[in-house]
Amino acid sequence: MTIISERLQYLRLTHGYTQTDLARTMGVTRRAVYAWEHDKCPEIPHLIQLAQFYQVSTDYLLGLTE
């Protein structure tokens, strides 16, 4: 697992969302959310959307800050 994958999964779980919940919110498939949490980096527009949704920076998601 990459740092991005770990952080995305951690944020989803701590916010109480299932992969299906997050997929609906993001307008993607559950398979896409699964892929993000298992070593496939989201495309930049989705990365920005995820950061805004979780109220964290993209730098945090990318592992550049704590």
Backbone bond lengths (Angstrom), bond angles and torsions (degrees), N, CA, C in turn:
res aa  C-N    CA-C-N  psi(-1)  N-CA   C-N-CA  omega(-1)  CA-C   N-CA-C  phi
1 M - - - 1.455 - - 1.534 109.64 -
2 T 1.301 116.19 138.97 1.458 120.67 176.86 1.523 109.66 -87.85
3 I 1.315 116.61 167.44 1.467 120.77 178.18 1.528 110.43 -60.23
4 I 1.331 117.20 -38.33 1.468 120.43 178.98 1.526 109.54 -62.85
5 S 1.320 116.09 -47.50 1.468 120.75 179.73 1.519 111.37 -59.49
6 E 1.332 115.91 -45.66 1.462 120.51 -179.62 1.521 111.23 -61.42
7 R 1.321 116.36 -44.73 1.468 119.64 -177.80 1.526 111.90 -68.99
8 L 1.311 117.14 -39.03 1.465 119.30 178.45 1.525 111.03 -64.02
9 Q 1.318 116.35 -43.29 1.463 119.24 178.82 1.530 110.71 -66.24
10 Y 1.330 116.92 -43.26 1.464 121.07 178.77 1.530 110.70 -58.91
11 L 1.320 117.25 -48.08 1.466 120.96 -178.95 1.522 111.51 -62.61
12 R 1.314 116.45 -42.94 1.465 119.53 179.76 1.522 110.91 -61.47
13 L 1.313 116.11 -46.97 1.466 120.03 -177.54 1.526 112.20 -67.78
14 T 1.332 117.63 -41.03 1.467 119.53 -179.10 1.524 112.06 -70.30
15 H 1.325 116.78 -22.21 1.463 120.21 175.90 1.530 111.92 -90.32
16 G 1.327 116.69 -2.45 1.459 120.99 174.72 1.517 115.65 78.39
17 Y 1.327 117.11 26.15 1.461 120.79 -179.82 1.522 111.17 -101.09
18 T 1.313 115.94 146.50 1.461 120.48 168.93 1.526 107.48 -87.12
19 Q 1.318 116.14 168.36 1.463 119.07 175.48 1.521 110.23 -61.25
20 T 1.311 117.28 -36.54 1.466 121.44 178.84 1.519 110.98 -65.86
21 D 1.339 117.54 -42.67 1.468 121.19 177.25 1.523 110.67 -58.14
22 L 1.326 115.72 -48.99 1.461 120.10 -177.92 1.524 110.78 -64.80
23 A 1.319 116.80 -40.29 1.465 120.29 179.18 1.523 110.91 -59.46
24 R 1.317 116.73 -44.28 1.475 120.29 178.74 1.526 110.78 -62.51
25 T 1.315 116.53 -44.05 1.464 121.29 -179.81 1.527 111.52 -62.57
26 M 1.332 115.89 -39.20 1.462 121.22 -176.58 1.529 113.04 -85.84
27 G 1.329 117.05 -13.28 1.458 120.03 -177.85 1.515 113.26 74.46
28 V 1.344 115.51 32.59 1.462 121.20 178.21 1.527 108.33 -127.45
29 T 1.308 116.57 178.38 1.460 120.58 177.35 1.526 110.55 -83.74
30 R 1.323 115.57 160.65 1.460 119.87 175.33 1.525 109.61 -63.76
31 R 1.313 115.63 -32.38 1.467 120.47 178.06 1.536 111.20 -61.76
32 A 1.331 117.20 -36.32 1.466 120.51 177.52 1.526 110.32 -65.11
33 V 1.331 116.77 -44.48 1.468 120.51 178.48 1.523 109.77 -61.57
34 Y 1.323 116.78 -43.78 1.465 121.03 177.36 1.533 109.90 -57.58
35 A 1.316 116.91 -45.47 1.466 121.17 -179.00 1.524 110.95 -62.23
36 W 1.341 117.06 -41.58 1.466 120.10 178.43 1.517 111.18 -61.07
37 E 1.313 116.82 -34.31 1.463 121.35 -178.53 1.527 112.49 -86.02
38 H 1.313 116.83 -0.15 1.460 121.31 179.76 1.524 109.98 -134.75
39 D 1.337 115.86 55.41 1.467 124.47 168.05 1.523 118.14 81.65
40 K 1.328 119.20 9.48 1.467 119.39 173.16 1.524 107.57 -107.85
41 C 1.316 116.26 117.80 1.463 120.50 -178.13 1.528 110.16 -72.35
42 P 1.340 116.94 134.15 1.467 119.09 176.17 1.529 110.60 -63.39
43 E 1.310 116.12 151.52 1.461 119.55 174.43 1.523 108.63 -65.34
44 I 1.312 117.01 158.22 1.464 121.85 -173.16 1.532 113.12 -53.90
45 P 1.333 120.42 -46.05 1.472 118.23 178.93 1.532 112.79 -59.04
46 H 1.336 116.84 -38.18 1.464 119.83 178.23 1.525 111.01 -71.68
47 L 1.325 117.04 -36.17 1.460 120.69 177.72 1.527 110.08 -61.18
48 I 1.315 116.87 -43.42 1.468 121.63 177.87 1.523 110.13 -64.57
49 Q 1.325 116.87 -44.34 1.464 121.17 179.17 1.530 110.92 -61.82
50 L 1.322 117.75 -41.06 1.464 121.65 178.05 1.522 111.00 -64.13
51 A 1.326 116.72 -43.50 1.465 120.45 179.03 1.525 110.51 -61.10
52 Q 1.315 117.12 -43.68 1.465 120.50 178.45 1.521 110.98 -65.61
53 F 1.310 117.76 -41.91 1.456 122.30 -178.95 1.528 111.09 -61.54
54 Y 1.332 116.22 -44.61 1.468 120.62 -178.43 1.530 113.24 -88.71
55 Q 1.318 116.80 -3.15 1.461 123.03 -179.51 1.532 111.77 58.07
56 V 1.327 114.29 48.47 1.459 122.20 174.18 1.526 107.14 -129.68
57 S 1.317 116.38 169.27 1.462 119.34 178.77 1.526 110.48 -86.24
58 T 1.316 115.17 157.66 1.461 118.73 174.16 1.528 109.37 -65.19
59 D 1.322 117.41 -32.25 1.464 120.67 176.03 1.522 110.64 -58.97
60 Y 1.330 117.15 -40.40 1.464 120.72 177.57 1.531 110.16 -62.48
61 L 1.335 116.70 -47.99 1.464 119.79 -179.49 1.527 111.69 -60.46
62 L 1.321 116.35 -35.64 1.461 120.95 -178.69 1.524 113.08 -80.93
63 G 1.335 117.10 -5.82 1.458 120.64 179.23 1.513 113.96 83.45
64 L 1.334 116.84 17.07 1.462 120.55 -179.71 1.525 112.50 -86.47
65 T 1.333 116.51 -19.48 1.469 122.19 176.45 1.520 108.34 -138.12
66 E 1.313 114.57 164.75 1.476 120.04 177.81 1.494 111.03 -92.15
